[in-house]
């Protein structure tokens, strides 16, 4: 793996984790949204990550890397909505309450979202550190020529 490949891996992970953080922030912001354009309460969203195969300029190198099973990054392949039922809360004064006085609230658990945010943040920081290490190694290599 060369210098640019390691940076590409880190940058793909940074992009994926940023997408995940945006989804988490949206989930938390809509934790009490009882109305959406589609109708009904907000549905929690989550990103699906998939490993990318390394790119190569020629077919032979790509074929040999494919056999080795090495991955060179990550990408967000889908954003899924949670299909679990909304939680019901008794609040007869709420404008969206049904005839029995229950309000359908989003299936967003703030504690779970905070835990997801911490793991996404740590993954983001780890990938920044990896990119900085690759940059530092390249700089040290250039200093050898002096």
MIKE-884759 format. One record per atom (N, C-alpha, C): residue number from 1; atom name; x, y, z. Coordinates in pm, whole numbers, plus 50000, padded with zeros to 5 digits. Each point is the difference from the previous one (the first is absolute). Example, Ala and Ser with C-alpha at 12.3 -4.5 7.8 and 13.67 -1.06 7.14 Angstrom:
BEGIN
pt num->1; atome->N; x->51319; y->49431; z->50780
pt num->1; atome->CA; x->49911; y->50119; z->50000
pt num->1; atome->C; x->50090; y->50120; z->50000
pt num->2; atome->N; x->49965; y->50105; z->49928
pt num->2; atome->CA; x->50082; y->50119; z->50006
pt num->2; atome->C; x->49923; y->50109; z->50073
END
This chain:
BEGIN
pt num->1; atome->N; x->50086; y->49882; z->50000
pt num->1; atome->CA; x->49914; y->50118; z->50000
pt num->1; atome->C; x->50090; y->50123; z->50000
pt num->2; atome->N; x->49980; y->50088; z->49906
pt num->2; atome->CA; x->50082; y->50118; z->49991
pt num->2; atome->C; x->49938; y->50114; z->50082
pt num->3; atome->N; x->50069; y->50113; z->49997
pt num->3; atome->CA; x->49959; y->50117; z->50079
pt num->3; atome->C; x->49860; y->50046; z->49963
pt num->4; atome->N; x->49972; y->50013; z->49872
pt num->4; atome->CA; x->49869; y->50051; z->49959
pt num->4; atome->C; x->49888; y->49901; z->50029
pt num->5; atome->N; x->50029; y->49870; z->49994
pt num->5; atome->CA; x->49898; y->49900; z->50031
pt num->5; atome->C; x->49957; y->50011; z->50146
pt num->6; atome->N; x->50097; y->50018; z->50089
pt num->6; atome->CA; x->49965; y->50011; z->50142
pt num->6; atome->C; x->49918; y->50125; z->50026
pt num->7; atome->N; x->50030; y->50107; z->49930
pt num->7; atome->CA; x->49920; y->50122; z->50016
pt num->7; atome->C; x->49859; y->49982; z->49942
pt num->8; atome->N; x->49989; y->49925; z->49890
pt num->8; atome->CA; x->49868; y->49974; z->49943
pt num->8; atome->C; x->49913; y->49917; z->50093
pt num->9; atome->N; x->50061; y->49902; z->50066
pt num->9; atome->CA; x->49927; y->49918; z->50096
pt num->9; atome->C; x->49949; y->50087; z->50114
pt num->10; atome->N; x->50089; y->50082; z->50055
pt num->10; atome->CA; x->49961; y->50087; z->50111
pt num->10; atome->C; x->49894; y->50101; z->49958
pt num->11; atome->N; x->50014; y->50055; z->49880
pt num->11; atome->CA; x->49903; y->50101; z->49956
pt num->11; atome->C; x->49863; y->49937; z->49974
pt num->12; atome->N; x->49997; y->49876; z->49949
pt num->12; atome->CA; x->49870; y->49935; z->49979
pt num->12; atome->C; x->49932; y->49974; z->50134
pt num->13; atome->N; x->50078; y->49961; z->50100
pt num->13; atome->CA; x->49944; y->49977; z->50133
pt num->13; atome->C; x->49952; y->50130; z->50063
pt num->14; atome->N; x->50074; y->50109; z->49979
pt num->14; atome->CA; x->49957; y->50130; z->50053
pt num->14; atome->C; x->49867; y->50042; z->49938
pt num->15; atome->N; x->49987; y->49980; z->49871
pt num->15; atome->CA; x->49875; y->50034; z->49932
pt num->15; atome->C; x->49884; y->49915; z->50052
pt num->16; atome->N; x->50023; y->49871; z->50017
pt num->16; atome->CA; x->49895; y->49911; z->50049
pt num->16; atome->C; x->49959; y->50036; z->50143
pt num->17; atome->N; x->50098; y->50026; z->50086
pt num->17; atome->CA; x->49968; y->50036; z->50139
pt num->17; atome->C; x->49932; y->50135; z->50009
pt num->18; atome->N; x->50035; y->50092; z->49910
pt num->18; atome->CA; x->49931; y->50129; z->49999
pt num->18; atome->C; x->49853; y->49981; z->49963
pt num->19; atome->N; x->49973; y->49914; z->49903
pt num->19; atome->CA; x->49862; y->49969; z->49963
pt num->19; atome->C; x->49926; y->49939; z->50118
pt num->20; atome->N; x->50066; y->49908; z->50069
pt num->20; atome->CA; x->49939; y->49938; z->50117
pt num->20; atome->C; x->49970; y->50103; z->50109
pt num->21; atome->N; x->50093; y->50092; z->50024
pt num->21; atome->CA; x->49979; y->50105; z->50101
pt num->21; atome->C; x->49883; y->50090; z->49961
pt num->22; atome->N; x->49988; y->50032; z->49872
pt num->22; atome->CA; x->49888; y->50082; z->49953
pt num->22; atome->C; x->49866; y->49930; z->50024
pt num->23; atome->N; x->49996; y->49869; z->49975
pt num->23; atome->CA; x->49878; y->49924; z->50024
pt num->23; atome->C; x->49966; y->49996; z->50148
pt num->24; atome->N; x->50100; y->49981; z->50085
pt num->24; atome->CA; x->49978; y->49998; z->50144
pt num->24; atome->C; x->49947; y->50135; z->50047
pt num->25; atome->N; x->50060; y->50109; z->49950
pt num->25; atome->CA; x->49952; y->50133; z->50038
pt num->25; atome->C; x->49855; y->50021; z->49956
pt num->26; atome->N; x->49967; y->49953; z->49880
pt num->26; atome->CA; x->49862; y->50009; z->49953
pt num->26; atome->C; x->49904; y->49919; z->50085
pt num->27; atome->N; x->50045; y->49881; z->50041
pt num->27; atome->CA; x->49917; y->49917; z->50087
pt num->27; atome->C; x->49972; y->50070; z->50132
pt num->28; atome->N; x->50104; y->50059; z->50057
pt num->28; atome->CA; x->49984; y->50067; z->50129
pt num->28; atome->C; x->49914; y->50126; z->49986
pt num->29; atome->N; x->50016; y->50071; z->49891
pt num->29; atome->CA; x->49922; y->50121; z->49980
pt num->29; atome->C; x->49852; y->49970; z->49982
pt num->30; atome->N; x->49969; y->49884; z->49945
pt num->30; atome->CA; x->49861; y->49962; z->49974
pt num->30; atome->C; x->49944; y->49901; z->50101
pt num->31; atome->N; x->50061; y->49991; z->50116
pt num->31; atome->CA; x->49958; y->49902; z->50101
pt num->31; atome->C; x->49856; y->50021; z->50046
pt num->32; atome->N; x->49947; y->50119; z->49982
pt num->32; atome->CA; x->49862; y->50028; z->50042
pt num->32; atome->C; x->49911; y->50044; z->49884
pt num->33; atome->N; x->50044; y->49978; z->49877
pt num->33; atome->CA; x->49922; y->50040; z->49883
pt num->33; atome->C; x->49889; y->49900; z->49974
pt num->34; atome->N; x->49878; y->50046; z->50014
pt num->34; atome->CA; x->49886; y->49910; z->49982
pt num->34; atome->C; x->49941; y->50007; z->49861
pt num->35; atome->N; x->50047; y->50094; z->49919
pt num->35; atome->CA; x->49949; y->50014; z->49863
pt num->35; atome->C; x->50116; y->50010; z->49901
pt num->36; atome->N; x->49985; y->49929; z->49890
pt num->36; atome->CA; x->50097; y->50009; z->49891
pt num->36; atome->C; x->49925; y->50019; z->49869
pt num->37; atome->N; x->50072; y->50027; z->49894
pt num->37; atome->CA; x->49936; y->50017; z->49869
pt num->37; atome->C; x->49936; y->49870; z->49952
pt num->38; atome->N; x->50057; y->49886; z->50040
pt num->38; atome->CA; x->49945; y->49870; z->49962
pt num->38; atome->C; x->49879; y->49964; z->50085
pt num->39; atome->N; x->49980; y->50071; z->50109
pt num->39; atome->CA; x->49892; y->49970; z->50093
pt num->39; atome->C; x->50050; y->49915; z->50116
pt num->40; atome->N; x->49948; y->50024; z->50115
pt num->40; atome->CA; x->50041; y->49926; z->50119
pt num->40; atome->C; x->50125; y->50057; z->50062
pt num->41; atome->N; x->50048; y->49936; z->50106
pt num->41; atome->CA; x->50119; y->50051; z->50069
pt num->41; atome->C; x->50128; y->49973; z->49922
pt num->42; atome->N; x->50104; y->50073; z->50035
pt num->42; atome->CA; x->50132; y->49984; z->49941
pt num->42; atome->C; x->50049; y->49857; z->50023
pt num->43; atome->N; x->50074; y->49946; z->49903
pt num->43; atome->CA; x->50059; y->49867; z->50013
pt num->43; atome->C; x->50152; y->50014; z->50005
pt num->44; atome->N; x->50060; y->49936; z->50098
pt num->44; atome->CA; x->50144; y->50002; z->50020
pt num->44; atome->C; x->50071; y->49951; z->49875
pt num->45; atome->N; x->50111; y->50066; z->49965
pt num->45; atome->CA; x->50079; y->49963; z->49882
pt num->45; atome->C; x->50137; y->49950; z->50044
pt num->46; atome->N; x->50053; y->49905; z->49923
pt num->46; atome->CA; x->50131; y->49944; z->50029
pt num->46; atome->C; x->50072; y->49971; z->49869
pt num->47; atome->N; x->50131; y->50018; z->50000
pt num->47; atome->CA; x->50082; y->49978; z->49880
pt num->47; atome->C; x->50049; y->49856; z->49995
pt num->48; atome->N; x->50008; y->49947; z->49877
pt num->48; atome->CA; x->50056; y->49867; z->49976
pt num->48; atome->C; x->50134; y->50020; z->49932
pt num->49; atome->N; x->50107; y->49949; z->50063
pt num->49; atome->CA; x->50135; y->50011; z->49946
pt num->49; atome->C; x->50035; y->49873; z->49924
pt num->50; atome->N; x->50075; y->50015; z->49890
pt num->50; atome->CA; x->50050; y->49888; z->49922
pt num->50; atome->C; x->50146; y->50024; z->49968
pt num->51; atome->N; x->50080; y->49895; z->50009
pt num->51; atome->CA; x->50142; y->50010; z->49966
pt num->51; atome->C; x->50016; y->50019; z->49850
pt num->52; atome->N; x->50094; y->50087; z->49963
pt num->52; atome->CA; x->50033; y->50022; z->49859
pt num->52; atome->C; x->50120; y->49915; z->49964
pt num->53; atome->N; x->50001; y->49947; z->49882
pt num->53; atome->CA; x->50118; y->49929; z->49952
pt num->53; atome->C; x->50100; y->50104; z->49949
pt num->54; atome->N; x->50129; y->49973; z->50017
pt num->54; atome->CA; x->50100; y->50096; z->49956
pt num->54; atome->C; x->50000; y->50017; z->49848
pt num->55; atome->N; x->50020; y->50122; z->49956
pt num->55; atome->CA; x->50009; y->50028; z->49858
pt num->55; atome->C; x->50142; y->49977; z->49951
pt num->56; atome->N; x->50015; y->49978; z->49873
pt num->56; atome->CA; x->50131; y->49977; z->49943
pt num->56; atome->C; x->50000; y->50042; z->49854
pt num->57; atome->N; x->50114; y->50048; z->49949
pt num->57; atome->CA; x->50002; y->50044; z->49861
pt num->57; atome->C; x->49993; y->49887; z->49899
pt num->58; atome->N; x->50041; y->49876; z->50035
pt num->58; atome->CA; x->49995; y->49893; z->49901
pt num->58; atome->C; x->49924; y->49878; z->50052
pt num->59; atome->N; x->49955; y->49919; z->49908
pt num->59; atome->CA; x->49914; y->49886; z->50034
pt num->59; atome->C; x->50073; y->49895; z->50082
pt num->60; atome->N; x->50124; y->49971; z->49969
pt num->60; atome->CA; x->50075; y->49897; z->50071
pt num->60; atome->C; x->50017; y->50032; z->50148
pt num->61; atome->N; x->50035; y->50125; z->50030
pt num->61; atome->CA; x->50017; y->50040; z->50140
pt num->61; atome->C; x->49866; y->49996; z->50074
pt num->62; atome->N; x->49894; y->50042; z->49931
pt num->62; atome->CA; x->49867; y->49995; z->50062
pt num->62; atome->C; x->49961; y->49856; z->50029
pt num->63; atome->N; x->50026; y->49911; z->49907
pt num->63; atome->CA; x->49966; y->49859; z->50017
pt num->63; atome->C; x->50078; y->49938; z->50116
pt num->64; atome->N; x->50127; y->50033; z->50011
pt num->64; atome->CA; x->50080; y->49943; z->50109
pt num->64; atome->C; x->49956; y->50056; z->50135
pt num->65; atome->N; x->49962; y->50127; z->50007
pt num->65; atome->CA; x->49950; y->50058; z->50125
pt num->65; atome->C; x->49865; y->49941; z->50037
pt num->66; atome->N; x->49917; y->49973; z->49898
pt num->66; atome->CA; x->49868; y->49944; z->50026
pt num->66; atome->C; x->50012; y->49863; z->50065
pt num->67; atome->N; x->50095; y->49921; z->49955
pt num->67; atome->CA; x->50021; y->49868; z->50057
pt num->67; atome->C; x->50050; y->50008; z->50143
pt num->68; atome->N; x->50074; y->50107; z->50033
pt num->68; atome->CA; x->50052; y->50015; z->50136
pt num->68; atome->C; x->49891; y->50042; z->50098
pt num->69; atome->N; x->49889; y->50055; z->49949
pt num->69; atome->CA; x->49889; y->50038; z->50086
pt num->69; atome->C; x->50025; y->50127; z->50080
pt num->70; atome->N; x->50088; y->50086; z->49951
pt num->70; atome->CA; x->50028; y->50123; z->50073
pt num->70; atome->C; x->49897; y->50106; z->49966
pt num->71; atome->N; x->49964; y->50078; z->50097
pt num->71; atome->CA; x->49906; y->50110; z->49980
pt num->71; atome->C; x->50076; y->50131; z->50006
pt num->72; atome->N; x->49954; y->50097; z->49928
pt num->72; atome->CA; x->50068; y->50128; z->49997
pt num->72; atome->C; x->49901; y->50112; z->50026
pt num->73; atome->N; x->49935; y->49994; z->50111
pt num->73; atome->CA; x->49911; y->50109; z->50034
pt num->73; atome->C; x->49860; y->49952; z->50029
pt num->74; atome->N; x->49914; y->50097; z->50017
pt num->74; atome->CA; x->49861; y->49973; z->50036
pt num->74; atome->C; x->49912; y->50100; z->49927
pt num->75; atome->N; x->49878; y->49959; z->49974
pt num->75; atome->CA; x->49904; y->50093; z->49940
pt num->75; atome->C; x->49863; y->49976; z->50061
pt num->76; atome->N; x->49918; y->50103; z->49999
pt num->76; atome->CA; x->49863; y->49987; z->50047
pt num->76; atome->C; x->49918; y->49953; z->49881
pt num->77; atome->N; x->49945; y->49879; z->50010
pt num->77; atome->CA; x->49925; y->49945; z->49887
pt num->77; atome->C; x->49850; y->50021; z->50014
pt num->78; atome->N; x->49953; y->50023; z->50122
pt num->78; atome->CA; x->49856; y->50020; z->50020
pt num->78; atome->C; x->49975; y->50075; z->50130
pt num->79; atome->N; x->49890; y->50070; z->50002
pt num->79; atome->CA; x->49951; y->50063; z->50122
pt num->79; atome->C; x->49863; y->49940; z->50025
pt num->80; atome->N; x->49992; y->49923; z->50107
pt num->80; atome->CA; x->49878; y->49928; z->50031
pt num->80; atome->C; x->49919; y->50069; z->50108
pt num->81; atome->N; x->49867; y->49990; z->49987
pt num->81; atome->CA; x->49911; y->50050; z->50104
pt num->81; atome->C; x->49963; y->49883; z->50091
pt num->82; atome->N; x->49998; y->50026; z->50128
pt num->82; atome->CA; x->49960; y->49899; z->50098
pt num->82; atome->C; x->49851; y->49972; z->49982
pt num->83; atome->N; x->49966; y->49873; z->49987
pt num->83; atome->CA; x->49861; y->49962; z->49973
pt num->83; atome->C; x->49925; y->49958; z->50127
pt num->84; atome->N; x->50061; y->50017; z->50116
pt num->84; atome->CA; x->49930; y->49963; z->50122
pt num->84; atome->C; x->49884; y->50097; z->50026
pt num->85; atome->N; x->49905; y->49952; z->50077
pt num->85; atome->CA; x->49880; y->50079; z->50028
pt num->85; atome->C; x->50035; y->50123; z->50084
pt num->86; atome->N; x->49929; y->50110; z->49978
pt num->86; atome->CA; x->50025; y->50119; z->50082
pt num->86; atome->C; x->49957; y->49973; z->50145
pt num->87; atome->N; x->50062; y->50072; z->50090
pt num->87; atome->CA; x->49960; y->49984; z->50141
pt num->87; atome->C; x->49879; y->50087; z->50026
pt num->88; atome->N; x->49911; y->49949; z->50080
pt num->88; atome->CA; x->49876; y->50072; z->50033
pt num->88; atome->C; x->50012; y->50062; z->50138
pt num->89; atome->N; x->49962; y->50126; z->50009
pt num->89; atome->CA; x->50004; y->50071; z->50127
pt num->89; atome->C; x->49863; y->50063; z->50023
pt num->90; atome->N; x->49951; y->49986; z->50120
pt num->90; atome->CA; x->49870; y->50056; z->50033
pt num->90; atome->C; x->50013; y->50150; z->50023
pt num->91; atome->N; x->49936; y->50078; z->49915
pt num->91; atome->CA; x->49999; y->50146; z->50011
pt num->91; atome->C; x->49877; y->50051; z->49926
pt num->92; atome->N; x->49883; y->49997; z->50066
pt num->92; atome->CA; x->49876; y->50036; z->49931
pt num->92; atome->C; x->49994; y->50146; z->49953
pt num->93; atome->N; x->50085; y->50087; z->50054
pt num->93; atome->CA; x->50000; y->50142; z->49960
pt num->93; atome->C; x->50083; y->50026; z->49875
pt num->94; atome->N; x->50079; y->49903; z->49958
pt num->94; atome->CA; x->50087; y->50017; z->49882
pt num->94; atome->C; x->49913; y->50005; z->49874
pt num->95; atome->N; x->50032; y->50089; z->49905
pt num->95; atome->CA; x->49918; y->50012; z->49878
pt num->95; atome->C; x->49999; y->49874; z->49913
pt num->96; atome->N; x->50101; y->49913; z->50013
pt num->96; atome->CA; x->50005; y->49878; z->49919
pt num->96; atome->C; x->49952; y->49877; z->50077
pt num->97; atome->N; x->49935; y->50020; z->50114
pt num->97; atome->CA; x->49951; y->49886; z->50078
pt num->97; atome->C; x->49883; y->49934; z->49928
pt num->98; atome->N; x->49993; y->49866; z->50013
pt num->98; atome->CA; x->49889; y->49928; z->49939
pt num->98; atome->C; x->49876; y->50009; z->50092
pt num->99; atome->N; x->49896; y->49927; z->49965
pt num->99; atome->CA; x->49874; y->50007; z->50076
pt num->99; atome->C; x->50018; y->49953; z->50145
pt num->100; atome->N; x->50097; y->49912; z->50024
pt num->100; atome->CA; x->50024; y->49950; z->50136
pt num->100; atome->C; x->50097; y->50087; z->50079
pt num->101; atome->N; x->50056; y->50105; z->49934
pt num->101; atome->CA; x->50092; y->50091; z->50068
pt num->101; atome->C; x->50146; y->49964; z->49986
pt num->102; atome->N; x->50033; y->49903; z->49914
pt num->102; atome->CA; x->50139; y->49959; z->49981
pt num->102; atome->C; x->50061; y->50071; z->49880
pt num->103; atome->N; x->50126; y->50039; z->50016
pt num->103; atome->CA; x->50076; y->50066; z->49894
pt num->103; atome->C; x->50108; y->49903; z->49951
pt num->104; atome->N; x->50010; y->49982; z->49870
pt num->104; atome->CA; x->50105; y->49917; z->49941
pt num->104; atome->C; x->50127; y->50084; z->49986
pt num->105; atome->N; x->50102; y->49963; z->50076
pt num->105; atome->CA; x->50127; y->50072; z->49999
pt num->105; atome->C; x->50105; y->49918; z->49925
pt num->106; atome->N; x->50104; y->50065; z->49949
pt num->106; atome->CA; x->50104; y->49930; z->49924
pt num->106; atome->C; x->50067; y->49891; z->50083
pt num->107; atome->N; x->50054; y->49901; z->49930
pt num->107; atome->CA; x->50069; y->49889; z->50064
pt num->107; atome->C; x->50148; y->50033; z->50020
pt num->108; atome->N; x->50028; y->50119; z->50050
pt num->108; atome->CA; x->50136; y->50048; z->50023
pt num->108; atome->C; x->50029; y->49993; z->50150
pt num->109; atome->N; x->50107; y->49928; z->50034
pt num->109; atome->CA; x->50045; y->49990; z->50138
pt num->109; atome->C; x->50123; y->50090; z->50014
pt num->110; atome->N; x->49988; y->50107; z->50075
pt num->110; atome->CA; x->50109; y->50098; z->50011
pt num->110; atome->C; x->50127; y->49937; z->50056
pt num->111; atome->N; x->49987; y->49908; z->50094
pt num->111; atome->CA; x->50118; y->49935; z->50058
pt num->111; atome->C; x->50072; y->49918; z->49894
pt num->112; atome->N; x->49926; y->49927; z->49919
pt num->112; atome->CA; x->50061; y->49923; z->49891
pt num->112; atome->C; x->50066; y->50092; z->49899
pt num->113; atome->N; x->49935; y->50112; z->49970
pt num->113; atome->CA; x->50057; y->50095; z->49904
pt num->113; atome->C; x->50130; y->50061; z->50055
pt num->114; atome->N; x->50003; y->50029; z->50129
pt num->114; atome->CA; x->50123; y->50056; z->50059
pt num->114; atome->C; x->50114; y->49897; z->49996
pt num->115; atome->N; x->49968; y->49873; z->50026
pt num->115; atome->CA; x->50102; y->49895; z->49992
pt num->115; atome->C; x->50051; y->49987; z->49856
pt num->116; atome->N; x->49908; y->50005; z->49903
pt num->116; atome->CA; x->50041; y->49995; z->49859
pt num->116; atome->C; x->50085; y->50120; z->49963
pt num->117; atome->N; x->49965; y->50116; z->50055
pt num->117; atome->CA; x->50076; y->50122; z->49971
pt num->117; atome->C; x->50142; y->49989; z->50055
pt num->118; atome->N; x->50014; y->49943; z->50119
pt num->118; atome->CA; x->50133; y->49984; z->50058
pt num->118; atome->C; x->50084; y->49905; z->49915
pt num->119; atome->N; x->49942; y->49887; z->49956
pt num->119; atome->CA; x->50078; y->49907; z->49918
pt num->119; atome->C; x->50035; y->50061; z->49864
pt num->120; atome->N; x->49908; y->50075; z->49941
pt num->120; atome->CA; x->50030; y->50065; z->49872
pt num->120; atome->C; x->50109; y->50105; z->50018
pt num->121; atome->N; x->49994; y->50073; z->50109
pt num->121; atome->CA; x->50101; y->50102; z->50028
pt num->121; atome->C; x->50137; y->49937; z->50021
pt num->122; atome->N; x->50004; y->49890; z->50074
pt num->122; atome->CA; x->50128; y->49931; z->50023
pt num->122; atome->C; x->50057; y->49942; z->49869
pt num->123; atome->N; x->49914; y->49945; z->49916
pt num->123; atome->CA; x->50045; y->49948; z->49871
pt num->123; atome->C; x->50053; y->50113; z->49913
pt num->124; atome->N; x->49934; y->50115; z->50003
pt num->124; atome->CA; x->50044; y->50116; z->49924
pt num->124; atome->C; x->50139; y->50044; z->50048
pt num->125; atome->N; x->50016; y->50009; z->50132
pt num->125; atome->CA; x->50129; y->50040; z->50057
pt num->125; atome->C; x->50110; y->49899; z->49963
pt num->126; atome->N; x->49968; y->49871; z->50003
pt num->126; atome->CA; x->50098; y->49897; z->49967
pt num->126; atome->C; x->50045; y->50013; z->49854
pt num->127; atome->N; x->49908; y->50031; z->49912
pt num->127; atome->CA; x->50036; y->50015; z->49859
pt num->127; atome->C; x->50080; y->50127; z->49975
pt num->128; atome->N; x->49973; y->50104; z->50076
pt num->128; atome->CA; x->50084; y->50121; z->49990
pt num->128; atome->C; x->50141; y->49967; z->50045
pt num->129; atome->N; x->50013; y->49926; z->50109
pt num->129; atome->CA; x->50132; y->49959; z->50050
pt num->129; atome->C; x->50073; y->49915; z->49897
pt num->130; atome->N; x->49930; y->49908; z->49935
pt num->130; atome->CA; x->50062; y->49916; z->49898
pt num->130; atome->C; x->50048; y->50085; z->49882
pt num->131; atome->N; x->49921; y->50097; z->49958
pt num->131; atome->CA; x->50040; y->50087; z->49890
pt num->131; atome->C; x->50122; y->50084; z->50040
pt num->132; atome->N; x->50002; y->50049; z->50124
pt num->132; atome->CA; x->50114; y->50077; z->50048
pt num->132; atome->C; x->50126; y->49915; z->50008
pt num->133; atome->N; x->49984; y->49873; z->50040
pt num->133; atome->CA; x->50115; y->49909; z->50006
pt num->133; atome->C; x->50056; y->49975; z->49861
pt num->134; atome->N; x->49912; y->49980; z->49902
pt num->134; atome->CA; x->50046; y->49979; z->49862
pt num->134; atome->C; x->50073; y->50124; z->49949
pt num->135; atome->N; x->49946; y->50116; z->50030
pt num->135; atome->CA; x->50064; y->50125; z->49959
pt num->135; atome->C; x->50137; y->50016; z->50067
pt num->136; atome->N; x->50008; y->49966; z->50128
pt num->136; atome->CA; x->50125; y->50009; z->50073
pt num->136; atome->C; x->50105; y->49906; z->49943
pt num->137; atome->N; x->49958; y->49878; z->49965
pt num->137; atome->CA; x->50094; y->49904; z->49941
pt num->137; atome->C; x->50050; y->50050; z->49865
pt num->138; atome->N; x->49913; y->50061; z->49921
pt num->138; atome->CA; x->50042; y->50053; z->49871
pt num->138; atome->C; x->50099; y->50114; z->50018
pt num->139; atome->N; x->49976; y->50084; z->50099
pt num->139; atome->CA; x->50092; y->50111; z->50026
pt num->139; atome->C; x->50137; y->49948; z->50046
pt num->140; atome->N; x->49998; y->49898; z->50085
pt num->140; atome->CA; x->50127; y->49940; z->50046
pt num->140; atome->C; x->50075; y->49939; z->49882
pt num->141; atome->N; x->49929; y->49939; z->49909
pt num->141; atome->CA; x->50062; y->49942; z->49881
pt num->141; atome->C; x->50065; y->50107; z->49914
pt num->142; atome->N; x->49931; y->50114; z->49986
pt num->142; atome->CA; x->50057; y->50110; z->49922
pt num->142; atome->C; x->50123; y->50059; z->50069
pt num->143; atome->N; x->50003; y->49997; z->50133
pt num->143; atome->CA; x->50116; y->50052; z->50073
pt num->143; atome->C; x->50123; y->49910; z->49983
pt num->144; atome->N; x->49979; y->49873; z->49969
pt num->144; atome->CA; x->50113; y->49909; z->49979
pt num->144; atome->C; x->50085; y->50044; z->49881
pt num->145; atome->N; x->49939; y->50065; z->49903
pt num->145; atome->CA; x->50071; y->50044; z->49881
pt num->145; atome->C; x->50089; y->50121; z->50023
pt num->146; atome->N; x->49993; y->50063; z->50114
pt num->146; atome->CA; x->50081; y->50120; z->50025
pt num->146; atome->C; x->50142; y->49969; z->50033
END
